[in-house]
Amino acid sequence: MDTAQKILALRKRMQKANVKALYVSSADPHQSESVADHWKTVQWLTGFTGSMGYAILTEKEAEFWTDGRYTTQAQREIPENTFHINTIATPQAPLWYEWLSDRLQKDDTVAIDGEVLSEAQFQDFKEKLSVENLVISSDRNFVAEIWDDRPSIPTDLIWELEAQYAVETRIEKLAKLREKLLAYGPNTVTLLCGLDDIAWLTNLRGHDNPLYPFFHAYALVSQKEAHLCTNLEKLSESIRAHLSGDGWLLHNYQDINALVSQIPANAVIYTDPFKTPFKLYETVPQSCFIHDGPDLVTAIKAMKSPGEQNNIREANRHEAAAVIRLMRWIEANADSGSLDEYQVGQKLEEFRKLDPLYVQPANRPIVGYAENAALPHYRPTATMSASIKPQGFLLFDVCAHYKCGSTDLTRTVKVGPLTEEMKHDYTLTLKCHIKLATQKFPYGTTGNLLDAIVKSIQWNEFTSFNHGTGHGIGYLLNIHEGPGKIITDFAPAFPWALNTPLEEGMLFSNEPGIYKPGRHGIRLENAVLVQKDIKNEFGQFMRFETVTFLPFEQEAIVVEELSESERDWIDNYHQEVYRRISQLLNKEEQQWLKEKTRPLESC
């Protein structure tokens, strides 16, 4: 079926069921950022391949919403005369609930998939759809009924992270979680639905997702028991024995509903409503007290241990070596006229695979030449990729998983002559990057305050960038990790960020940018660890430790626009790049890096 036929088939079922509107999302039951093909419901329906979007279907209308990262992509991929495309948060775009409320009447029914819609989203539905006696039906998955060739949930084997990379044992991690649980009473049980949380807690990883090393599972943990629900056929006998020996009780994936429904009366169950699917949330016995709050494992694992921090530094060294080889290759071939954006990502993968610690990519490479770089999350494909001409900028944002951690970095490199505007914009972006890298702040500071400090440099020149300065990064887990984020606005994927202080050991990206539609885009990204600095009569101060070491594009830097301290920071940083990375390179690569990390020219 094509998109129009799918819409027609759904409307026939909606009419028979007396459903006035159908809401379709791109979520899975674990609220994962990137979902397995089995749950790419809105993608299957619309033809859109991005990771963020939702659709509403009524008898006569079909609307699709995505954010600014994917608007152009959606316009290219969704067939004309099927869905009308809206860009979230733009003044001209209607809010989904206002749009839907205007089309509903008293006693109407709206259908959702209760297995993937979170409890928080469900409550949001009830609050925002101001229609008298509205019925929200969650018992049928209408799309699944017409999706004849729907992919099954992956069945790849689960694997165990070696001790030197896991750093802490499962027993130690369970003890940390149970200590947190005690604050809510000795009989408190926590329900875990986030795949990254469960992977970290169990020291297991999987292949259920092309970008993140996860396996589909739920966990239920109390002071006395720890239950893991997953496809048991994916666990080897040795892993089963290890889990059992560490106190884990094993169940099939669907057994989580029965386990939750059997929680003892008067128990406290702690759960994150933003991660828990509505239908599972509803199975909690009414005699139990539900305590909603940020996922406890998320808060624990966000603060990387000293051992994890050392491994993260090593992961960034290995990724830097691969990217330096890529940068040399781009420079050597930029004049040929034969390069295109998609090739860049493929070539990086070749370089990464030379490293025995490399696991898998952690994003579809963002590689944008010229005006494509002005689309912050533009991703070329084998069939849609611009040629790289020997002029202007090329931007690449790439993420990777190594056994010792995950990396996220962006560089904007010169592939030919640059205009004065390009050089100024690059220098301004670099000044923003240095601002966060060097910023000290008192303990208790939240990311929104730091985001404003960084953006103020651009605000004073009447420009800005419409994304956060930084996001949390997981440890061989999600690239975008909560609970904190360095962003001024509320971000739905990070619902607790505005109230989460930056803690010692948290790993963030530092990625300011400038995007000028139709001309060029610039972003400069390193990973930074939060560390303690001095403590004095004004309290405990914190700082950032940069852990990504790659050269900046010196030919794009306007030295006279930098302060003395900024010039010193760049020179010192480049010295560290060479010191930390050169030993992973051959002689020719070392010589290239030596030139790229030379001191800045004096004014």
DRENLOZA-207519 format. One line per 2 residues: number of its first residue (from 1); their letters; for each residue x, y, z negated of C-alpha. Coordinates in Angstrom, 2 decimals, decimal comma. Each point is the difference from the previous one (the first is absolute). Example, Ala and Ser with C-alpha at 12.3 -4.5 7.8 and 13.67 -1.06 7.14 Angstrom:
# DRENLOZA-207519
1	as	12,30/-4,50/-7,80 ~ 1,37/3,44/0,66
END
This chain:
# DRENLOZA-207519
1	md	0,00/0,00/0,00 ~ 1,11/3,55/0,65
3	ta	-0,62/2,80/-2,49 ~ -3,37/0,97/1,46
5	qk	-1,21/-3,60/-0,13 ~ 1,12/-0,34/-3,61
7	il	-1,95/3,12/-0,93 ~ -3,10/-1,37/1,73
9	al	0,30/-3,38/-1,77 ~ 0,33/1,67/-3,39
11	rk	-3,00/2,24/0,60 ~ -2,17/-3,01/0,80
13	rm	0,92/-1,60/-3,34 ~ -0,45/3,27/-1,85
15	qk	-3,47/0,43/1,46 ~ -1,07/-3,51/-1,03
17	an	1,32/0,60/-3,53 ~ -1,62/3,46/-0,20
19	vk	3,43/1,59/-0,56 ~ 0,17/3,64/1,02
21	al	3,78/0,42/-0,18 ~ 3,06/-2,23/-0,13
23	yv	3,30/1,12/-1,55 ~ 3,12/-1,78/1,31
25	ss	3,47/0,52/-1,49 ~ 3,56/-1,09/0,65
27	ad	0,45/-1,40/-3,52 ~ 0,63/-3,45/-1,46
29	ph	-1,14/-1,20/-3,46 ~ 3,32/1,21/-1,49
31	qs	-0,10/3,55/1,42 ~ 3,27/-0,66/1,81
33	es	1,47/2,78/2,08 ~ 0,67/-2,41/2,86
35	va	-2,39/-2,91/0,33 ~ 0,26/-3,42/1,62
37	dh	-1,77/-0,46/3,33 ~ -2,84/-1,84/-1,78
39	wk	-1,11/3,30/-1,57 ~ 0,61/2,38/2,90
41	tv	-3,73/0,42/0,35 ~ -0,20/3,60/1,16
43	qw	2,91/-0,60/2,35 ~ -1,75/-2,97/1,61
45	lt	-3,23/1,94/0,34 ~ 1,41/3,25/1,41
47	gf	3,24/-0,96/1,75 ~ 1,99/2,36/-2,25
49	tg	3,31/-1,53/-1,19 ~ 0,99/2,45/-2,74
51	sm	-0,11/-0,89/-3,69 ~ -2,44/2,66/-1,22
53	gy	-3,52/0,44/1,27 ~ -3,66/-0,70/-0,74
55	ai	-3,16/-0,01/2,06 ~ -3,73/0,47/-0,52
57	lt	-2,54/-1,47/2,36 ~ -3,67/1,00/0,15
59	ek	-2,74/-0,88/2,46 ~ 1,08/2,71/2,45
61	ea	3,37/1,33/-1,14 ~ 3,51/-1,35/-0,59
63	ef	2,52/2,12/-1,93 ~ 3,65/-0,66/-0,77
65	wt	2,22/1,82/-2,50 ~ 3,78/-0,03/-0,31
67	dg	2,59/2,45/-1,28 ~ 2,26/2,34/1,95
69	ry	2,74/-2,62/0,33 ~ -2,16/-2,10/2,30
71	tt	-2,36/2,37/1,82 ~ 1,90/-0,05/3,29
73	qa	0,44/-3,75/-0,23 ~ -3,71/-0,51/-0,62
75	qr	-0,89/2,16/2,99 ~ 2,25/-2,16/2,17
77	ei	-1,19/-3,36/-1,30 ~ -3,74/0,27/-0,71
79	pe	-2,02/-0,30/3,23 ~ -1,91/3,07/1,09
81	nt	-3,75/0,12/-0,62 ~ 0,26/-2,41/-2,95
83	fh	1,12/1,72/-3,22 ~ 0,20/3,72/-0,62
85	in	3,37/0,71/-1,65 ~ 0,35/2,25/-3,06
87	ti	3,23/1,17/-1,64 ~ -0,32/-0,06/-3,78
89	at	0,54/3,31/-1,83 ~ -0,28/2,22/3,08
91	pq	-2,57/2,80/-0,34 ~ -2,01/-1,07/3,04
93	ap	-0,30/-3,65/-1,04 ~ -3,05/-0,98/-2,09
95	lw	0,57/-1,86/-3,24 ~ -1,12/-3,58/0,46
97	ye	-2,53/0,09/-2,83 ~ -1,53/3,29/1,14
99	wl	-0,26/-1,34/3,53 ~ -1,64/-3,20/-1,23
101	sd	-2,31/1,67/-2,54 ~ -1,44/2,19/2,76
103	rl	-1,07/-3,16/1,85 ~ -1,54/-1,93/-2,88
105	qk	-3,45/0,15/-1,51 ~ -1,58/-1,17/-3,24
107	dd	0,26/-3,78/-0,59 ~ 2,46/-0,54/2,88
109	tv	2,69/-2,71/-0,17 ~ 3,72/0,45/0,63
111	ai	2,11/-3,14/0,44 ~ 3,59/-0,36/-1,23
113	dg	2,41/-2,90/-0,44 ~ 0,13/-0,43/-3,79
115	ev	2,98/-2,35/0,24 ~ 2,31/2,78/1,21
117	ls	-1,57/3,24/-1,26 ~ 1,58/0,90/-3,33
119	ea	-2,02/0,70/-3,13 ~ 1,11/3,65/0,10
121	qf	-1,13/0,32/3,63 ~ -3,33/-1,63/-0,83
123	qd	-0,64/2,50/-2,80 ~ 1,03/2,77/2,40
125	fk	-2,58/-1,30/2,47 ~ -2,77/0,11/-2,59
127	ek	0,98/3,48/-1,15 ~ 0,44/1,65/3,38
129	ls	-2,88/-1,52/1,95 ~ -2,74/2,16/-1,46
131	ve	-2,99/-1,89/1,39 ~ -2,97/-0,93/-2,16
133	nl	-0,26/-3,75/-0,70 ~ 2,90/-0,76/2,31
135	vi	0,83/-3,71/0,17 ~ 3,68/-0,95/0,40
137	ss	0,16/-3,56/1,28 ~ 3,27/-1,92/-0,48
139	dr	-1,00/-3,62/0,62 ~ 0,72/-0,25/3,73
141	nf	3,06/0,65/2,11 ~ -1,68/0,96/3,26
143	va	3,21/0,34/1,98 ~ 1,20/-3,47/-1,06
145	ei	-3,24/-1,47/1,33 ~ 0,85/1,07/3,56
147	wd	3,81/-0,39/-0,24 ~ 0,22/-3,47/1,52
149	dr	3,80/-0,13/0,32 ~ 0,76/1,62/-3,35
151	ps	3,55/-0,89/-1,13 ~ 0,24/-2,11/-3,13
153	ip	1,82/1,10/-3,13 ~ 3,70/-0,83/0,57
155	td	1,27/-3,29/-1,39 ~ 3,78/0,60/0,09
157	li	1,93/-1,40/-2,94 ~ 0,68/2,17/-3,03
159	we	3,66/0,45/-0,93 ~ 1,79/0,77/-3,25
161	le	2,27/2,99/-0,50 ~ 3,47/-1,05/-1,16
163	aq	0,92/0,93/-3,58 ~ 2,57/2,65/0,96
165	ya	-2,63/1,82/2,07 ~ -2,96/-0,54/-2,31
167	ve	2,23/1,33/-2,83 ~ -2,56/-0,81/-2,73
169	tr	-1,65/-3,38/-0,49 ~ -3,73/-0,65/0,22
171	ie	-0,04/-0,57/-3,76 ~ 1,59/3,39/-0,63
173	kl	-2,43/1,74/2,35 ~ -3,02/-1,68/-1,61
175	ak	1,27/1,13/-3,39 ~ 0,16/3,60/1,22
177	lr	-3,55/-0,18/1,31 ~ -1,32/-1,57/-3,20
179	ek	1,66/2,68/-2,08 ~ -1,90/2,61/2,05
181	ll	-3,22/-1,98/-0,44 ~ 0,31/0,06/-3,80
183	ay	-0,74/3,72/0,04 ~ -3,57/-0,90/0,99
185	gp	-0,47/-2,73/-2,58 ~ 1,23/-3,58/-0,56
187	nt	-2,83/-1,51/2,05 ~ 0,50/2,16/3,06
189	vt	0,14/-1,70/3,40 ~ 1,28/1,74/3,14
191	ll	-1,20/-0,77/3,49 ~ 2,64/0,55/2,68
193	cg	-1,02/0,37/3,65 ~ 2,90/1,91/1,56
195	ld	2,18/-2,34/2,06 ~ 3,15/1,98/-0,79
197	di	-0,71/-0,18/-3,74 ~ -0,47/-3,77/0,10
199	aw	3,10/-0,55/2,16 ~ 2,13/2,02/-2,43
201	lt	-1,43/-1,69/-3,10 ~ 0,53/-3,53/1,35
203	nl	3,33/0,60/1,80 ~ -1,60/-1,51/3,10
205	rg	-0,26/1,34/3,52 ~ -1,86/-1,14/3,10
207	hd	-0,51/0,49/3,72 ~ -3,69/0,88/0,09
209	np	0,71/3,48/1,36 ~ 2,30/1,05/2,86
211	ly	1,26/3,02/-1,95 ~ -0,12/-0,93/-3,67
213	pf	1,23/-3,29/-1,55 ~ -3,27/-0,84/-1,75
215	fh	-2,32/-2,94/-0,52 ~ -3,72/0,27/-0,69
217	ay	-0,73/-0,59/-3,67 ~ -1,69/1,19/-3,18
219	al	1,26/-0,24/-3,56 ~ -1,70/0,02/-3,40
221	vs	2,26/0,50/-3,02 ~ -0,68/0,00/-3,75
223	qk	2,26/-0,38/-3,04 ~ -0,28/-3,78/0,21
225	ea	-0,60/-0,83/3,67 ~ 1,13/1,04/3,47
227	hl	-2,08/-1,15/2,97 ~ 1,14/0,22/3,62
229	ct	-2,59/-0,51/2,74 ~ 1,37/-0,58/3,49
231	nl	0,05/-2,57/2,78 ~ 1,73/-2,81/-1,89
233	ek	1,06/-1,70/3,23 ~ 2,41/2,89/0,51
235	ls	1,90/-0,86/-3,21 ~ 2,76/-2,60/0,15
237	es	0,24/-2,57/-2,77 ~ 3,12/1,70/-1,39
239	ir	-1,69/3,42/-0,15 ~ -3,07/-1,55/-1,65
241	ah	2,27/-1,56/-2,61 ~ 1,81/3,30/-0,59
243	ls	-3,28/1,89/-0,40 ~ -1,46/-2,61/-2,37
245	gd	3,19/-0,01/-2,04 ~ -0,26/3,78/-0,36
247	gw	-3,57/-0,18/-1,30 ~ -2,05/0,53/3,17
249	ll	-3,23/-1,94/0,59 ~ -0,63/-0,56/3,71
251	hn	-3,35/0,23/1,79 ~ -1,32/0,34/3,52
253	yq	-0,51/3,47/1,44 ~ -3,80/0,04/-0,30
255	di	0,06/-1,25/-3,60 ~ 0,53/3,56/-1,25
257	na	-3,76/0,64/-0,01 ~ -0,66/-2,92/-2,35
259	lv	2,92/0,94/-2,26 ~ -1,21/3,57/-0,36
261	sq	-3,58/-1,09/-0,66 ~ 1,26/-2,24/-2,83
263	ip	1,88/2,68/-1,94 ~ -1,03/-0,40/-3,67
265	an	-2,74/2,19/-1,42 ~ 1,07/3,30/-1,57
267	av	3,41/-0,11/1,68 ~ 1,50/3,16/1,43
269	iy	0,87/-0,25/3,69 ~ 2,42/2,58/1,34
271	td	-0,18/0,59/3,73 ~ 0,74/2,66/2,59
273	pf	-3,28/0,90/1,75 ~ 1,90/1,33/3,00
275	kt	1,53/-3,45/0,61 ~ -2,80/-2,34/-1,07
277	pf	-2,59/-1,02/2,60 ~ -3,54/0,90/-0,97
279	kl	-1,46/-3,52/0,13 ~ 2,79/-1,39/-2,20
281	ye	-0,42/2,90/-2,43 ~ -3,69/-0,87/-0,26
283	tv	0,79/-3,56/-1,16 ~ 1,40/1,25/-3,35
285	pq	-2,42/-1,21/-2,74 ~ -2,21/2,78/-1,33
287	sc	1,09/-0,88/-3,55 ~ 3,55/1,12/0,82
289	fi	1,29/3,54/-0,28 ~ 1,67/1,23/3,22
291	hd	2,88/2,43/-0,41 ~ 0,75/1,77/3,28
293	gp	3,47/1,43/0,53 ~ 3,13/-0,03/2,17
295	dl	1,23/-3,52/0,66 ~ 2,38/-0,88/-2,82
297	vt	2,41/-1,98/2,19 ~ 0,21/2,89/2,46
299	ai	1,12/2,30/-2,81 ~ 2,59/-2,52/-1,24
301	ka	1,55/-0,93/3,34 ~ 0,16/3,62/1,20
303	mk	2,72/0,60/-2,59 ~ 2,83/-2,00/1,53
305	sp	2,29/-1,77/-2,47 ~ 3,76/0,71/0,06
307	ge	0,53/-3,28/1,85 ~ -2,65/0,85/2,57
309	qn	1,52/3,46/0,44 ~ 3,41/-1,51/0,76
311	ni	-1,60/-2,30/2,56 ~ -1,89/2,92/1,55
313	re	3,26/1,89/0,46 ~ 1,42/-3,03/1,77
315	an	-3,06/-0,40/2,24 ~ 0,36/3,62/1,08
317	rh	3,68/-0,54/0,81 ~ -0,81/-2,93/2,27
319	ea	-2,82/1,85/1,73 ~ 2,26/3,05/0,48
321	aa	2,60/-2,16/1,77 ~ -2,66/-1,26/2,43
323	vi	-1,35/3,51/0,61 ~ 3,49/1,44/0,58
325	rl	0,48/-2,60/2,72 ~ -3,34/1,11/1,43
327	mr	1,01/3,67/-0,09 ~ 3,24/-0,78/1,85
329	wi	-1,97/-1,96/2,59 ~ -2,50/2,85/0,51
331	ea	2,82/2,51/0,39 ~ 1,84/-2,22/2,49
333	na	-3,10/-0,52/2,15 ~ -1,85/3,31/-0,32
335	ds	1,34/1,37/3,29 ~ -0,91/-3,12/1,98
337	gs	-3,68/0,82/0,36 ~ -0,79/-3,68/-0,52
339	ld	-1,00/0,15/-3,69 ~ -3,56/0,03/-1,26
341	ey	-1,48/0,23/-3,49 ~ -0,99/-3,65/-0,32
343	qv	3,53/-1,17/0,83 ~ 1,36/1,88/-3,01
345	gq	-2,00/-2,06/-2,48 ~ 0,87/-3,24/1,79
347	kl	3,71/0,83/-0,03 ~ -0,05/0,75/-3,72
349	ee	-1,52/-3,41/-0,61 ~ 2,96/-1,57/1,84
351	fr	2,45/1,79/-2,28 ~ -1,94/-0,92/-3,15
353	kl	-0,04/-3,69/0,86 ~ 3,80/-0,05/-0,22
355	dp	-0,40/0,34/-3,78 ~ -0,72/-3,22/-2,01
357	ly	-1,87/2,02/-2,66 ~ -2,53/1,33/2,50
359	vq	-3,56/-1,36/-0,38 ~ -2,36/1,88/2,34
361	pa	-1,04/3,46/1,21 ~ -2,22/1,96/-2,37
363	nr	-1,69/2,18/2,59 ~ -0,65/0,18/3,68
365	pi	2,78/2,43/0,87 ~ -1,06/3,63/0,29
367	vg	2,10/1,21/2,93 ~ -1,00/3,28/1,61
369	ya	1,76/1,94/2,71 ~ -0,68/3,74/0,49
371	en	-3,73/0,76/-0,45 ~ -0,74/-3,55/-1,19
373	aa	2,11/0,72/-3,10 ~ -2,55/2,66/-0,93
375	lp	-2,44/-2,87/-0,73 ~ 1,24/-1,09/-3,47
377	hy	-1,05/-3,66/0,40 ~ 0,25/-0,47/3,75
379	rp	1,12/-3,53/0,86 ~ 1,01/-1,03/3,52
381	ta	-0,91/-3,40/1,39 ~ 1,41/-2,10/2,80
383	tm	-2,68/1,40/2,30 ~ -0,17/3,57/-1,37
385	sa	3,47/1,47/-0,44 ~ 1,45/3,30/1,18
387	si	3,34/0,22/1,79 ~ 2,77/1,76/-1,92
389	kp	1,50/2,84/1,99 ~ 3,46/1,51/-0,74
391	qg	-1,40/3,07/-1,72 ~ -1,50/0,86/-3,36
393	fl	-0,74/-2,24/-2,99 ~ -0,84/-3,64/-0,61
395	lf	-1,58/-0,92/-3,35 ~ -0,01/-3,51/-1,47
397	dv	-1,60/-1,08/-3,29 ~ 0,84/-3,61/-0,83
399	ca	-0,60/-2,29/-2,97 ~ 1,45/-3,39/-0,86
401	hy	-0,06/-2,77/-2,58 ~ 3,26/-1,51/-1,20
403	kc	0,22/-2,68/-2,67 ~ 1,38/2,69/-2,29
405	gs	-2,72/2,58/0,63 ~ -1,97/2,09/2,48
407	td	1,14/3,09/1,89 ~ -1,69/2,96/1,67
409	lt	1,92/2,69/1,91 ~ -0,43/2,54/2,76
411	rt	2,48/1,85/2,14 ~ -0,47/2,48/2,80
413	vk	2,91/-0,13/2,44 ~ 1,15/2,11/2,92
415	vg	-0,24/-1,70/3,40 ~ 0,85/3,12/2,01
417	pl	0,15/3,81/-0,16 ~ -2,01/1,59/-2,81
419	te	-1,83/3,32/-0,05 ~ 0,58/2,54/-2,75
421	em	-3,52/-0,72/-1,25 ~ 0,83/-3,70/-0,33
423	kh	3,18/0,75/-1,94 ~ -1,79/2,39/-2,35
425	dy	-2,80/-2,51/-0,64 ~ 2,53/-2,77/-0,66
427	tl	1,90/2,19/-2,45 ~ -3,19/1,04/-1,76
429	tl	-1,02/-3,65/-0,37 ~ 3,44/-0,85/-1,36
431	kc	-0,29/2,81/-2,54 ~ -3,30/-1,52/-1,20
433	hi	1,67/-3,42/-0,23 ~ 2,87/1,39/-2,08
435	kl	-2,48/1,80/-2,25 ~ -1,62/-3,24/-1,15
437	at	3,32/-1,87/-0,14 ~ 1,45/2,56/-2,41
439	qk	-3,11/0,97/-1,96 ~ 0,11/-0,48/-3,79
441	fp	-3,31/-0,24/-1,86 ~ -1,25/-0,62/-3,55
443	yg	-1,34/-3,43/-0,88 ~ -3,75/-0,15/0,56
445	tt	0,11/1,81/3,34 ~ -2,36/-1,41/2,64
447	gn	0,68/-0,28/3,70 ~ -2,40/2,75/1,09
449	ll	2,13/2,62/-1,74 ~ 3,16/-1,17/1,75
451	da	-1,80/-0,14/3,34 ~ -0,94/3,66/-0,38
453	iv	3,56/0,98/-0,93 ~ 1,39/-1,64/3,13
455	ks	-2,69/1,35/2,32 ~ 0,43/3,53/-1,37
457	iq	3,18/0,26/2,11 ~ -2,11/-0,43/3,13
459	wn	-2,94/1,96/-1,36 ~ 2,23/3,05/-0,27
461	ef	0,52/-0,29/3,76 ~ -3,74/-0,50/0,59
463	ts	0,29/-3,66/0,95 ~ -0,61/-3,31/-1,77
465	fn	-0,29/-3,75/0,54 ~ -3,29/-1,80/-0,54
467	hg	1,18/-3,04/-1,92 ~ 1,59/-0,62/-3,36
469	tg	3,70/0,59/-0,57 ~ 0,36/-3,53/-1,32
471	hg	-1,68/-3,29/-0,88 ~ 0,97/-2,85/-2,31
473	ig	1,93/-2,91/1,54 ~ -0,34/-3,60/-1,16
475	yl	2,66/-2,63/-0,67 ~ -0,30/-2,43/2,91
477	ln	-3,70/0,89/-0,15 ~ -2,09/2,88/1,35
479	ih	1,82/2,89/1,61 ~ -2,70/2,33/-1,35
481	eg	-0,25/-0,79/-3,70 ~ -2,00/1,64/-2,80
483	pg	-0,85/1,19/-2,50 ~ 2,01/3,19/0,64
485	ki	0,42/2,07/3,12 ~ 1,62/3,34/0,81
487	it	-3,02/1,66/1,58 ~ -2,11/3,07/-0,77
489	df	-3,37/-1,34/1,16 ~ -1,99/-2,97/-1,25
491	ap	0,97/-3,09/2,02 ~ -2,63/-2,80/0,05
493	af	2,69/-2,70/0,21 ~ 1,64/1,45/-3,13
495	pw	-2,99/0,85/-2,23 ~ 2,05/0,37/-3,19
497	al	2,86/2,08/1,46 ~ -1,05/3,44/-1,22
499	nt	0,07/-1,26/-3,62 ~ 3,11/-2,20/0,24
501	pl	3,28/1,48/-1,26 ~ 3,20/-0,97/1,78
503	ee	1,70/-2,62/-2,17 ~ 3,61/-1,16/-0,13
505	gm	0,60/-2,69/2,60 ~ -2,81/0,98/2,36
507	lf	1,08/-0,09/3,65 ~ -1,36/2,65/2,37
509	sn	0,50/1,19/3,53 ~ 1,23/3,55/0,60
511	ep	-1,42/0,85/3,43 ~ -0,88/3,60/0,84
513	gi	-0,69/0,81/3,64 ~ -1,08/2,56/2,57
515	yk	-2,43/-0,91/2,79 ~ -0,72/2,32/2,93
517	pg	-2,60/-1,58/2,32 ~ 1,08/-0,20/3,61
519	rh	3,60/0,94/-0,82 ~ 1,89/-1,99/-2,62
521	gi	-0,12/-1,62/-3,42 ~ 2,67/-0,32/-2,67
523	rl	0,08/-2,14/-3,14 ~ 2,96/-0,83/-2,25
525	en	-0,52/-2,81/-2,50 ~ 2,13/-1,62/-2,69
527	av	-1,04/-2,17/-2,95 ~ 0,55/1,43/-3,48
529	lv	-0,07/-1,57/-3,48 ~ -1,30/1,92/-3,01
531	qk	2,64/0,16/-2,73 ~ 0,36/1,65/-3,39
533	di	2,12/3,14/-0,16 ~ 0,88/2,04/-3,07
535	kn	-2,13/0,24/-3,13 ~ 0,06/3,24/-1,92
537	ef	-2,18/2,24/-2,13 ~ -2,37/0,36/2,96
539	gq	-0,52/-3,74/0,31 ~ 1,08/-2,82/2,27
541	fm	0,85/1,07/3,54 ~ -0,09/-2,29/3,02
543	rf	1,79/-0,02/3,36 ~ 0,09/-1,91/3,29
545	et	2,75/-2,36/1,13 ~ 0,23/-0,33/3,79
547	vt	0,53/-3,62/1,08 ~ -0,22/0,32/3,81
549	fl	3,26/0,96/1,69 ~ -0,16/0,96/3,68
551	pf	1,47/3,02/1,77 ~ -2,16/2,98/0,86
553	eq	0,17/1,51/3,49 ~ 2,74/2,61/-0,43
555	ea	-0,53/1,52/3,46 ~ -3,55/0,89/-1,06
557	iv	1,03/1,78/-3,22 ~ 0,17/3,80/-0,01
559	ve	2,70/0,36/-2,63 ~ -0,57/3,71/-0,59
561	el	-3,59/-0,74/-1,10 ~ 1,27/-2,15/-2,89
563	se	1,00/1,18/-3,45 ~ 3,42/-0,88/-1,33
565	se	-1,47/-2,64/-2,30 ~ -1,91/-1,55/2,92
567	rd	3,17/-0,17/2,11 ~ 1,84/-1,61/-2,90
569	wi	-2,78/-2,54/-0,45 ~ 0,12/-1,01/3,67
571	dn	3,81/-0,31/0,00 ~ 0,00/-2,04/-3,21
573	yh	-2,84/-2,16/1,31 ~ 1,86/-0,71/3,23
575	qe	3,12/-0,96/-1,93 ~ -2,13/-2,53/-1,90
577	vy	-1,50/-1,30/3,25 ~ 3,44/-0,87/1,29
579	rr	1,24/-1,38/-3,32 ~ -3,02/-2,27/-0,55
581	is	-0,71/-1,22/3,54 ~ 3,33/-0,08/1,88
583	ql	1,08/-3,31/-1,51 ~ -3,00/-1,69/1,67
585	ln	1,09/1,22/3,45 ~ 2,68/-0,92/2,52
587	ke	2,81/2,42/0,93 ~ -1,82/1,60/2,94
589	eq	-3,12/0,50/-2,10 ~ 2,07/1,42/-2,85
591	qw	1,59/2,54/2,34 ~ -3,41/1,05/1,28
593	lk	-1,29/0,41/-3,57 ~ 3,11/1,97/-0,99
595	ek	-0,79/2,54/2,70 ~ -3,67/0,19/-0,97
597	tr	0,83/0,64/-3,66 ~ 2,66/2,68/0,53
599	pl	-0,31/3,17/-2,14 ~ -2,40/2,64/1,31
601	es	1,55/2,76/2,04 ~ 0,49/3,15/-2,05
603	c	-2,24/2,96/0,73
END
